[in-house]
Structures are given as structure tokens and as C-alpha cells.
Amino acid sequence: MTETPADTHPSQPGASFLPDFCGTRMVFVVVIAAELLAVALSLARLPAEDNPLIDLALNSLFIQWGALGCTAVLCLSRQWLNGLRDQPAASLAYLLCLLTCLLISETAWLVFRNWLGLVGIFPDTHVIFLLQSMGISAIAAALGLRYFYVQHQLRLRIKSEAEARYQALQSRIRPHFLFNCMNTIASLVRRDPILAEQAIEDLSDLFRAALADGRQYCTLQDEIDLCKRYLNIEKQRLGNRLTVVWDMDSLPGDLRLPVLCLQPLIENAIYHGIETLPNGGQIEIRGERRKWFVSITVENPLHETGSRPAPGNQLAQDNIRQRLASLHDLTNPLKVSIHDSKYRVTLNIPYSHENTDR
């Protein structure tokens, strides 16, 4: 196999290209693949066989022995193989498969031909039988290992591209968020330096939490704290014009969601909703747990002169929609609706008790 940069370093746990051969699904796949190989070999010999069903049964029996034997050996040695680099792991796995098939071939020759006397189902000589069985085993094992390797590299590439796309989308949010906060602080500097200093401290805490590392996920409480720091800055600017109602108590405590997916929606609700109203208004942030997912809704009043969202609003929504779609493989993770002069954005995030970082 061609060496890749990943091969130059020891494999990390769970990073091996070899699948879990102890799993029921993999055993089922091996059985199906072995049976297809048996059918192919039987079809190739069809004109020369008087009873093709018996030939298929014998081929299936022998090939299934070899396939399941190799699966068992790879299952027992998986911890050892997973600690190796790709090339040594592939070579040793290939060698183990060949040795297993050789042992099964020898056992079949001794039991069925020498002891039971079933001469008609075997070639004339022992050497020819071994060459046939080992040749088929070598080709099948090589194709199988190559398939697993290519699939593993494809998964790594897809994951890498998804992470790069996610980071690019997230980086588009942060400058926008920073500029708006700095404008708010600038408006406070001359009017109230003390409040401006507090706003700078809030902004510092906010970005320390948001930029602490390259995480894709954070807990719901972390996201709420981040949003409240941002709202502290906006309340200093808008005063009594801004009211926020939180109703998130029904959401599970272990809920994890993408970093900075709720804050931009609150920011939009302020800049495209509350700020356009002479008397301000109220932002409602509600959470509801469904069977397989959690819904988080951000709602704000609309200006009477129009209800069409501003371009900046759409940009942030599309950004979050793409981030959620890339992380959770969802078709419509963000929904927008207008009802009773209120603009409502709903996030749908998959949830289970095993909802953890990827």
C-alpha cells in the first residue's frame, strides 16, 4: 500500500484503518462477501459440474470457514494491530489471514480427503489443492484489506474537509461579532467610561470563552453564559429598550451544541429587531426537548414598516445552517417563521444521552 503522511507516525487509538472485526455488523458483512465469492467460483465452474448445487455448498462451506477464521483471528489481535502504523498493520493482518487459511486448508484436506475419503471433491494432489486455496485466499485478503484502507482514507478526507469547512464558517462569524461589540463599546467611551470599562471586561471574558481552543462543541450552559455576556454589553447601550426572557429549564443538562450558534441569532434579534423599534422590545429565548432532538427558539418583534429580514440577518442564518448541517448531516436544522409581527428562528439539534463531542 502507498505510504501516506499519516503512516509516518504511530496510530492513535481508534485511528487504525482496520474495522472492528468483533462487531456483529462486520461479521455479517464478511459472511455475505464470502458467500458471493463462493457463488462466483461455482458459476465459473458451472459447465464442468454435474451437480452445481453440491459444488456451491462445498465452496460455501470451505470459504466461510476461511473467512470466519480470518475474522476471528483479526478480532483477537485487533488491540495489537491497532497500535501499529498502517503499513505494518496491513502486512501482519495479511500474513495472519494467509496462515489461517493455510491451517484451514490443511485441516480440510486431512479430515475430508484422508479420513472421510471424499476424494472426488478435491484435486488429485495435495500441492494443487494448496495452490488453489491459498491463491484464492491471497487475492481475497488483499482486496479486502485494500478496500478497508481506501475506505478509511476516504473517511479521514471527508472528516478533514468537513472540519475545514466548519472552521471557515465559524471564522466568518467571529469578526462580525467582534466589530459589532467594538462599536457598542466605542459608543460608551465618551458617555460613560465606567460602563465602557465593564463592557471591555465582558468582551474579554466572552472571547476568552469563545476562542479558548478549537472546539466544535460546547455545553448549553457555556453558550448561555456567552450569550449573557454579550447581552450585558448590549443592555449598557440600549438600556430599558432591551428586555430578555429566558426559558431553557426544560432542556437537558448534558446537551452539547456547536460553539457560537445561539449568540449570532440573539445579535440579529437585537440589530434587525429591537434596535429598529423606537421603544425597543422583548427577546424571548425558549428551549423545548422533543423525542430525538432539542429545539431552541429566538423570537423578537418586527418593525411595522416591513417584515423582510435584512441581508446581514440572512448571512448569519445561512452560516449557522451550514455549520449545523455539516456537523449533524441535517437537511433543515434552522427554520424561520413570521407570526403576529414576531420574527422567530428555531434551531433543531439532535440529542441523545450519548450526545458528546465528535
Backbone torsions as a table, in degrees:
resi	resn	phi	psi	omega
1	MET	NA	146.9	-178.5
2	THR	-70.8	133.8	-178.8
3	GLU	-76.6	137.0	177.6
4	THR	-114.8	165.9	178.5
5	PRO	-56.1	-31.3	-179.7
6	ALA	-66.1	-23.3	-177.0
7	ASP	-74.7	-14.1	-176.0
8	THR	-82.5	-4.8	-179.5
9	HIS	-124.7	151.5	177.1
10	PRO	-59.6	144.0	-178.8
11	SER	-68.4	143.9	173.7
12	GLN	-83.8	158.4	178.5
13	PRO	-57.2	130.8	-179.8
14	GLY	79.7	2.6	-176.5
15	ALA	-97.8	-0.1	-178.1
16	SER	-67.4	148.4	178.2
17	PHE	-75.6	-15.1	179.7
18	LEU	-75.5	130.6	179.5
19	PRO	-75.7	177.8	178.3
20	ASP	-82.3	98.2	-178.4
21	PHE	-74.3	-6.3	176.7
22	CYS	-85.9	-12.2	-177.5
23	GLY	-76.5	148.0	-179.2
24	THR	-62.0	-40.2	-178.8
25	ARG	-62.2	-43.0	-179.4
26	MET	-67.5	-38.6	176.9
27	VAL	-61.6	-41.1	178.4
28	PHE	-62.7	-42.3	178.5
29	VAL	-62.4	-42.0	179.8
30	VAL	-63.6	-42.5	179.8
31	VAL	-62.4	-44.3	-180.0
32	ILE	-64.4	-44.7	179.7
33	ALA	-63.1	-40.7	178.8
34	ALA	-64.6	-39.4	179.9
35	GLU	-68.2	-37.4	175.9
36	LEU	-63.4	-37.9	176.5
37	LEU	-64.8	-40.0	178.2
38	ALA	-63.7	-41.2	178.3
39	VAL	-64.2	-42.1	179.9
40	ALA	-62.4	-43.1	179.0
41	LEU	-65.8	-38.6	179.3
42	SER	-67.6	-39.5	177.7
43	LEU	-65.3	-35.1	179.4
44	ALA	-65.9	-27.2	-178.3
45	ARG	-102.9	11.2	-171.5
46	LEU	-58.0	-45.8	-177.2
47	PRO	-64.4	-26.2	-175.4
48	ALA	-92.8	-2.8	-176.1
49	GLU	-104.2	132.5	177.1
50	ASP	-76.5	-34.7	-179.5
51	ASN	-128.3	90.0	-175.1
52	PRO	-65.3	-28.4	-179.5
53	LEU	-67.7	-40.2	176.9
54	ILE	-65.9	-40.9	178.1
55	ASP	-61.6	-41.3	177.7
56	LEU	-64.4	-41.1	-179.9
57	ALA	-63.4	-42.9	179.7
58	LEU	-67.3	-42.5	177.1
59	ASN	-61.7	-42.6	179.7
60	SER	-62.8	-43.9	-179.4
61	LEU	-60.7	-48.1	-176.4
62	PHE	-68.7	-43.9	-177.8
63	ILE	-69.5	-37.9	177.6
64	GLN	-64.7	-37.8	174.6
65	TRP	-56.5	-50.0	-178.6
66	GLY	-64.1	-44.0	-177.8
67	ALA	-65.9	-46.6	-180.0
68	LEU	-70.0	-32.9	175.6
69	GLY	-63.2	-44.9	177.3
70	CYS	-63.8	-39.2	178.4
71	THR	-62.0	-43.1	179.4
72	ALA	-64.1	-42.4	179.9
73	VAL	-64.7	-43.8	179.3
74	LEU	-67.9	-30.9	175.9
75	CYS	-66.3	-45.3	-178.7
76	LEU	-67.5	-29.0	-176.6
77	SER	-102.9	12.9	-172.5
78	ARG	-65.1	-39.3	-179.8
79	GLN	-63.9	-38.9	178.4
80	TRP	-67.8	-45.7	-178.5
81	LEU	-67.6	-36.4	-178.6
82	ASN	-67.0	-19.5	178.0
83	GLY	-84.4	-2.1	-178.2
84	LEU	-100.9	164.0	172.0
85	ARG	-69.7	168.5	-172.7
86	ASP	-62.0	-46.5	-176.4
87	GLN	-65.5	-49.9	175.8
88	PRO	-61.5	-38.3	179.1
89	ALA	-63.3	-42.3	179.0
90	ALA	-65.4	-42.5	-179.1
91	SER	-64.5	-45.2	-179.5
92	LEU	-68.7	-39.2	177.1
93	ALA	-62.5	-40.4	178.1
94	TYR	-64.1	-43.4	179.1
95	LEU	-64.4	-41.8	178.2
96	LEU	-62.0	-40.5	178.2
97	CYS	-63.6	-43.7	-179.9
98	LEU	-65.1	-42.2	178.6
99	LEU	-64.6	-39.5	178.0
100	THR	-63.8	-44.8	178.9
101	CYS	-65.9	-35.4	177.0
102	LEU	-64.3	-43.3	178.8
103	LEU	-63.5	-42.3	179.4
104	ILE	-67.2	-38.9	178.6
105	SER	-63.3	-44.7	178.4
106	GLU	-63.3	-40.9	178.7
107	THR	-63.9	-43.3	178.7
108	ALA	-62.5	-39.9	179.6
109	TRP	-64.5	-44.8	-178.7
110	LEU	-67.8	-44.6	-174.1
111	VAL	-74.8	-53.0	-171.3
112	PHE	-82.2	-35.0	-176.8
113	ARG	-92.3	-49.4	-175.2
114	ASN	-79.0	-44.0	-176.2
115	TRP	-86.3	-46.4	-177.8
116	LEU	-89.2	-13.5	175.8
117	GLY	73.5	24.9	178.5
118	LEU	-84.0	73.2	-174.0
119	VAL	-71.8	-32.7	-172.2
120	GLY	-67.2	-20.4	-176.4
121	ILE	-94.2	1.5	-178.9
122	PHE	-118.6	156.1	172.7
123	PRO	-63.2	172.1	-175.4
124	ASP	-68.5	-36.5	-176.0
125	THR	-120.4	156.0	179.6
126	HIS	-63.9	-39.3	-177.4
127	VAL	-63.9	-44.3	179.9
128	ILE	-62.2	-41.5	179.0
129	PHE	-60.9	-44.8	179.5
130	LEU	-65.5	-40.3	179.0
131	LEU	-62.9	-41.9	179.3
132	GLN	-65.1	-51.3	-176.0
133	SER	-66.3	-41.7	-179.1
134	MET	-72.5	-32.6	176.3
135	GLY	-64.0	-45.7	178.0
136	ILE	-64.4	-41.9	-179.7
137	SER	-63.6	-41.5	-178.9
138	ALA	-63.8	-43.1	180.0
139	ILE	-66.9	-45.8	-178.4
140	ALA	-63.9	-43.2	-179.7
141	ALA	-65.5	-41.0	179.6
142	ALA	-63.7	-43.7	179.0
143	LEU	-64.6	-41.4	-179.9
144	GLY	-63.7	-47.3	179.9
145	LEU	-65.1	-38.5	177.6
146	ARG	-63.6	-40.4	178.0
147	TYR	-61.3	-46.5	179.7
148	PHE	-62.0	-39.4	-179.5
149	TYR	-65.6	-46.2	-179.3
150	VAL	-64.1	-41.6	178.3
151	GLN	-63.1	-39.8	178.6
152	HIS	-64.0	-44.2	178.5
153	GLN	-64.2	-36.6	178.0
154	LEU	-65.2	-42.8	178.1
155	ARG	-63.2	-41.2	178.3
156	LEU	-62.8	-40.3	-179.6
157	ARG	-67.3	-42.3	178.7
158	ILE	-63.4	-42.7	179.1
159	LYS	-63.8	-42.3	179.7
160	SER	-63.6	-42.8	179.2
161	GLU	-65.7	-39.1	179.2
162	ALA	-65.5	-41.2	178.6
163	GLU	-66.1	-40.3	178.5
164	ALA	-64.8	-41.7	178.6
165	ARG	-64.9	-39.7	179.0
166	TYR	-63.0	-46.0	-179.7
167	GLN	-63.1	-37.5	178.4
168	ALA	-65.0	-41.7	178.9
169	LEU	-67.0	-40.7	-179.4
170	GLN	-67.0	-36.2	-179.8
171	SER	-67.4	-23.2	177.2
172	ARG	-74.2	-25.2	179.1
173	ILE	-77.2	-43.7	-170.6
174	ARG	-62.5	-44.8	176.0
175	PRO	-61.0	-41.1	178.5
176	HIS	-59.8	-44.3	179.8
177	PHE	-64.8	-42.6	-179.5
178	LEU	-63.4	-45.4	-177.3
179	PHE	-62.0	-42.4	-180.0
180	ASN	-64.5	-40.7	178.9
181	CYS	-65.7	-40.9	179.9
182	MET	-65.3	-36.4	176.0
183	ASN	-63.3	-39.5	177.8
184	THR	-63.2	-45.0	179.6
185	ILE	-64.4	-39.8	179.7
186	ALA	-60.8	-36.1	179.5
187	SER	-70.7	-19.0	-179.0
188	LEU	-93.3	-17.9	-171.2
189	VAL	-58.6	-50.1	-177.7
190	ARG	-78.2	-35.7	-174.3
191	ARG	-76.4	-42.5	-177.4
192	ASP	-151.7	89.9	-177.3
193	PRO	-59.4	-33.4	-179.3
194	ILE	-65.4	-45.4	177.0
195	LEU	-64.3	-35.7	177.7
196	ALA	-62.9	-40.2	178.3
197	GLU	-64.4	-41.7	177.3
198	GLN	-63.3	-38.5	179.1
199	ALA	-65.1	-38.1	177.7
200	ILE	-64.4	-39.5	177.9
201	GLU	-64.3	-42.1	176.7
202	ASP	-61.8	-42.5	179.8
203	LEU	-64.5	-38.2	178.3
204	SER	-63.5	-45.7	177.9
205	ASP	-64.1	-37.1	-179.1
206	LEU	-62.5	-47.3	-178.3
207	PHE	-77.2	-24.8	173.9
208	ARG	-64.6	-37.4	178.2
209	ALA	-75.6	-38.9	-175.4
210	ALA	-75.1	-31.6	-174.1
211	LEU	-112.4	21.6	-176.7
212	ALA	-63.2	-37.8	179.2
213	ASP	-157.4	-170.9	-177.2
214	GLY	-93.3	32.4	-177.4
215	ARG	-63.0	146.6	170.8
216	GLN	-92.6	-30.1	-175.7
217	TYR	-118.2	156.5	170.1
218	CYS	-143.8	167.7	177.0
219	THR	-77.2	160.5	178.9
220	LEU	-60.8	-40.0	-179.5
221	GLN	-64.0	-38.5	176.9
222	ASP	-62.0	-41.7	179.7
223	GLU	-67.4	-38.0	177.8
224	ILE	-65.1	-44.3	177.8
225	ASP	-60.2	-41.2	178.6
226	LEU	-61.9	-42.3	179.7
227	CYS	-66.7	-37.4	-179.5
228	LYS	-68.0	-34.8	175.5
229	ARG	-63.7	-41.6	177.7
230	TYR	-64.4	-41.5	-179.4
231	LEU	-65.7	-31.1	175.6
232	ASN	-59.8	-40.4	178.6
233	ILE	-65.4	-44.5	-178.1
234	GLU	-69.4	-34.5	179.3
235	LYS	-67.2	-31.9	176.3
236	GLN	-65.7	-28.3	-179.9
237	ARG	-87.3	-41.4	-173.7
238	LEU	-94.6	-20.0	178.9
239	GLY	63.7	-133.4	-176.7
240	ASN	-72.9	-6.9	178.5
241	ARG	-70.2	-18.6	-177.1
242	LEU	-113.4	122.6	174.5
243	THR	-126.3	135.8	-178.2
244	VAL	-124.2	131.5	177.0
245	VAL	-116.8	122.7	178.7
246	TRP	-104.3	134.6	173.6
247	ASP	-140.9	77.8	-175.5
248	MET	-120.7	10.7	-173.9
249	ASP	-66.5	-24.9	-176.7
250	SER	-79.5	-8.5	-177.7
251	LEU	-80.7	146.5	-179.3
252	PRO	-67.3	146.3	-177.8
253	GLY	-70.2	-22.5	-178.4
254	ASP	-93.2	11.3	179.8
255	LEU	-64.5	132.9	176.4
256	ARG	-121.0	141.6	-177.5
257	LEU	-144.6	161.3	-179.2
258	PRO	-60.1	141.9	179.4
259	VAL	-62.0	138.1	177.2
260	LEU	56.9	47.0	172.6
261	CYS	-106.5	-19.1	179.4
262	LEU	-97.0	-37.8	-177.3
263	GLN	-58.8	-44.1	178.8
264	PRO	-61.9	-30.5	178.3
265	LEU	-69.8	-38.9	175.9
266	ILE	-66.7	-39.7	177.4
267	GLU	-60.8	-42.9	177.5
268	ASN	-63.8	-40.1	-180.0
269	ALA	-60.9	-32.2	178.8
270	ILE	-78.2	-50.7	-171.9
271	TYR	-74.7	-31.9	-177.9
272	HIS	-106.0	-0.8	180.0
273	GLY	-126.4	-75.6	-174.6
274	ILE	-59.6	-44.7	-174.9
275	GLU	-66.6	-24.4	-179.5
276	THR	-83.2	-10.3	-178.4
277	LEU	-95.6	131.9	-178.6
278	PRO	-57.7	-39.2	-178.0
279	ASN	-99.8	8.8	-179.1
280	GLY	71.6	-153.2	-179.3
281	GLY	176.0	-168.1	-174.3
282	GLN	-117.7	132.4	173.6
283	ILE	-100.8	128.9	178.5
284	GLU	-110.6	126.9	179.3
285	ILE	-120.2	110.4	-174.4
286	ARG	-122.6	150.0	176.2
287	GLY	-127.7	142.6	179.8
288	GLU	-141.2	132.6	179.3
289	ARG	-95.3	125.3	175.0
290	ARG	-100.9	-164.8	-176.1
291	LYS	-69.5	-51.3	-175.0
292	TRP	-116.0	0.1	-178.5
293	PHE	-151.6	171.7	179.2
294	VAL	-119.3	135.0	177.6
295	SER	-106.9	130.8	175.2
296	ILE	-122.0	123.2	-174.9
297	THR	-115.9	133.4	173.7
298	VAL	-116.5	121.7	-174.3
299	GLU	-127.3	135.8	178.6
300	ASN	-141.4	153.7	178.1
301	PRO	-72.5	154.0	179.8
302	LEU	-104.7	154.9	174.2
303	HIS	-72.3	144.9	-175.6
304	GLU	-66.3	-26.2	-173.9
305	THR	-76.7	-12.7	-179.4
306	GLY	-177.0	151.8	-178.5
307	SER	-121.8	6.1	-179.7
308	ARG	-80.2	133.1	-178.8
309	PRO	-66.5	146.3	178.2
310	ALA	-72.2	157.2	-179.1
311	PRO	-57.1	-39.0	179.5
312	GLY	-63.8	-33.4	177.4
313	ASN	-63.6	-46.3	179.7
314	GLN	-63.0	-37.7	-179.1
315	LEU	-62.0	-46.4	179.6
316	ALA	-65.1	-40.9	179.7
317	GLN	-64.8	-43.8	177.8
318	ASP	-62.4	-37.1	178.9
319	ASN	-61.8	-50.1	-179.6
320	ILE	-65.9	-39.3	178.8
321	ARG	-59.6	-43.2	179.4
322	GLN	-67.2	-38.4	179.0
323	ARG	-64.1	-46.5	179.1
324	LEU	-64.6	-40.2	-179.6
325	ALA	-65.0	-39.1	-178.7
326	SER	-71.9	-30.9	-178.0
327	LEU	-84.8	-33.6	-173.5
328	HIS	-115.9	0.5	-180.0
329	ASP	56.1	49.4	-179.9
330	LEU	-105.6	150.0	179.8
331	THR	-88.6	-32.8	-177.7
332	ASN	-145.3	72.2	-176.5
333	PRO	-78.4	-12.8	-178.1
334	LEU	-130.5	125.9	-178.7
335	LYS	-120.9	142.1	-179.7
336	VAL	-121.3	135.8	177.5
337	SER	-146.1	155.0	177.6
338	ILE	-124.9	123.6	-177.1
339	HIS	-148.9	129.6	178.6
340	ASP	53.3	47.3	177.6
341	SER	60.1	30.1	176.6
342	LYS	-127.3	138.0	180.0
343	TYR	-98.8	123.8	-173.3
344	ARG	-124.6	129.2	175.3
345	VAL	-119.6	129.2	-177.2
346	THR	-121.5	126.9	173.9
347	LEU	-98.3	132.9	175.2
348	ASN	-113.7	113.1	-174.9
349	ILE	-118.3	123.9	177.7
350	PRO	-57.4	142.0	-179.7
351	TYR	-141.2	139.1	168.5
352	SER	-149.5	170.7	-179.7
353	HIS	-67.5	-15.4	178.1
354	GLU	-99.9	18.7	-177.3
355	ASN	-68.0	99.7	-176.9
356	THR	-132.5	-179.9	177.1
357	ASP	-63.5	148.5	174.3
358	ARG	-77.6	NA	NA
